[in-house]
Amino acid sequence: MSSKRRVGIAHFLLRTFEMLDTPKLKHLIEWSPCGEMFYIKNSREFANKVLPQYFRHRNFQSFLRQLNMYNFVKKRLKNGWNQFQHKYFKREAKNLLVHVHRRSNGQQSDEEEQTDQQDSIKKQQEQLQQIKYLQNDIVLTSSFLFQQSVILQGNFQRLKNKLLYQYIEEQKQEKFLFNTFSLLNKQQTDSPKLTQTILTQNRKETDQEPQLFVLS
């Protein structure tokens, strides 16, 4: 059947009626043999597979609250099914839906109040559990950061020692080179004549023409 909203009929009622008229969903939601009520056979599977298709959520408790607001009477059967009934919600009587009205905010059934209280308690428990998870995460993160801090401090100290050692070695090399050049300069200053004589003699030997010997 068409899911278009009729004048005076709530979208929720039309979508619920459409679910009941869908044969492939009979294993989860179905009219009673007399057509005066309907059953939800597996609430968890119904919430996960059916509700997202028709209401874009998976909250079964929210679906129950809507039924309560439209004065549906709920009954829990021995086989685990949930039974719902309304005098104007009947199979093949879609025209009667105009008589199904939503209660005002001030009107709330005892069952709905109990459901809201249960939801509130459940939300508080979930929030407490999330807080515990966050506390555990904070403790683990703090421990990890402390360990990383110790490792970084050790790495920094080793790098600092390495750079200091390199600096000392460079200073030793510079001092050695400075002393060596100073010594050489001092030797050249103390014996300039000897150095000049050696250079002159080498020049003469280089410039002298070679002698030829003739064998007789």
Secondary structure, 3 states (H helix, E strand, C coil): CCCCCCCCCCHHHHHHHHHHCCHHHCCCEEECCCCCEEEECCHHHHHHHHHHHHCCCCCHHHHHHHHHHCCCEEEECCCCCEEEEECCECCCCHHHHHHCCCCCCCCCCHHHHHHHHHHHHHHHHHHHHHHHHHHHHHHHHHHHHHHHHHHHHHHHHHHHHHHHHHHHHHHHHHHHHHHHHHHHHHHHHHCHHHHHHHHHHHHHHHHCCCCCCCCC
